[in-house]
Amino acid sequence: MNHIPQNDQLAFNEQIAISILQHLQKDELQSLLDDDNKLEQLIQDLEVIKLMKHEKETLIVSNKSVAEYNLSQEEKLLQNRNLLAETYGHVEGLLQQVKEKKFQLESHGNQTPLDTLLALLETEAAKTEEKSEELSESLLCSKLAVGEFVDDYLATRKLMYEQKVKADKLFEITFSQT
């Protein structure tokens, strides 16, 4: 691609055209003026015009290729955009829950010492763990069906782990303030 500024390139092209026309006889010039097809052919035969046409065709092919690639990526882009929006909504929901929990903790913190809250949370986590062990015993004693056990056990263990994580966080908060 030419890197000549546009004004300089136009002046250069004009000079080439003038140099070609200077060598023509008066009757040849009159013939060009009278016949638009001859003038058009002379212009089309200029090397600069041929280069510009070739450059234009190359750019069109390149643009078409890029456009086809972009179109092939459209579905992926839309899926990722939807996933991002969904994830962003989920994160905003979690952030709102954290704010609510923080507000609840602060309002309870003014009423109950954090040590007491920590002990209560640890007790609840231990009770939940004990409940999951009882579910295991029930399965071993054939008091529960396997499907029912799996559902109850997973829910109970999940709750227990959440309670333990909350207790650990509260422990960190409690002892980082002292």
N, C-alpha and C positions, 0 to 999 in steps of 0.2 A: 504494500500500500504506500502511496506517495506521502511524504511528510512535508511537502512544500505548502506554505500557507496559501489559502484559497486565492487571495488577491494576486500573489506572485504567479500562481499556476494559471490564472485567467490571462495575465499579461503574457506569459510564456506561450500559451495556446494561441493567443491573438497574433503573436509574432510569427509562429509557424504558419498560420493561415495567410498572413500578409506575404510571407516569403514565397509561398506557393503561388499566390495570385500575381506577384510582381513578375514572374517569369512567363506569364501568359500574354499572348498578343491581344490586341484590341478586339478582333473578331471572336477570339476564344472567350474573352470576358463577356462580350455581348451575348454569346451563345449561352453562357452560364446564367446571365440575367434573364434571358428569354425562356430557358428550359429549367424549371424547378427540379426536375428529375436529375439532370446533370449536376446541378449544384448540390443536391442531396447526396448523390453518389460521391462527389468530391469530398464532402464532409465525412461521409461514412468511411471513406478510404483512408482518412487521416489516422496515423498510428495512435495518437492521443485518444481519439474516439474509440478505436478498437480496444485499447487498454482500459478505458472507462467502462465499456460494455462488459469486458471480461471481469473486471473488478466487481461490477454490479451483479453479474451472474454468480460469481463466487460468494458474494455477500448474501444473495438470495438463498443459495444452497445451504450456506452456514446457518442462516436464520431459520430456515425450515427444519434443519436438523435439531437445533436448539429448541425450537417450538415443539417438535415431536417428542423430544426427551421430557420437556416440561409437562406436556400433556400426559405422558406415561407415568409421571410422578404425582399427578393430581390426586388419584385415589389414596395413595400413601399419605400425602399431605393432609387430605381431609380426615383420614383416620387418626393421624397423629394430632391434628388440631382438636378433634373431638375428644381424644384421650387426654390431651392437655387440659381442656375445659372441664372434663369430668374429674380429673385429678385435682385441679385447682378448686373445684367445688367441694371435693372431699376434704382438702386441706383447710379450706375456709370453715367447714363444719367442725373439723377437729380444733381449729383455733378458737372457734366460738365455745366449744366444750371446755377447752382449757381456761378460757376467760371466766366461764361460769364456775368451774371448779375452783379457780383461784379466788373468785369472789366469795364462794361458799366457805372456802378454807379460811380466808381472811375474816369473814363474819363469825365463823366458829372459833377462829383463833382468838378473837377478842373475848369469847365466852369460856372456852375450854383450853387449858394449856396444851401445847403441842405434844408433850410427853404422853398425856392421856390419850390424845387422838392416835398417836403412834401405837400405843399399847392396844387400843381397841381394834385398829386395822390389822395388826399382827395376829390378834386373837381370831378375828374373822377369817383371815387367810388360813390359820391352823384348823379352824372348824371346817372350812371348805375342803382342805386337804383330807381331813378325816372322813368327810362325806364321800370323797372319791375312793378312798380305801374301802369304805363300806360297800360301795357299788361293786368294787372288785370282788369282795367276799361274796356278795349276792350272786355274782356271775358264777363263781366257783361252786357255790352251793346250789346252782341251777334254779335260783329264785327269779332271775331275770333272763329274758331272751337276748341273744347276742345283738340284734339290731337296736333294741331299746337300751342295752348297756352302752353301746358305742355312742349313741346320741347323748345320753345322760352323762357319761364319763367325759366326753370331749367338752361339753358345755361346762361341767364342774371344774375340770382342770384348767380350762381357759379362764374362768372366773378366779380361780385360785392364783394363777400366774399374774393376772391383772392386779389382784389384791397385793401380792408380794412386791410387784414393781412399784405400786403406789406407796407401800410401806417403806420400801428402800428409798424412794424419792423423798418422802416425808422425813425419814431418818437423816438424809443428807441436808435437807432444809433446816431441820431442828438443830443439828449440831454445827451447821455452817453459820448460824446466827449467834452462837455462843462464843 
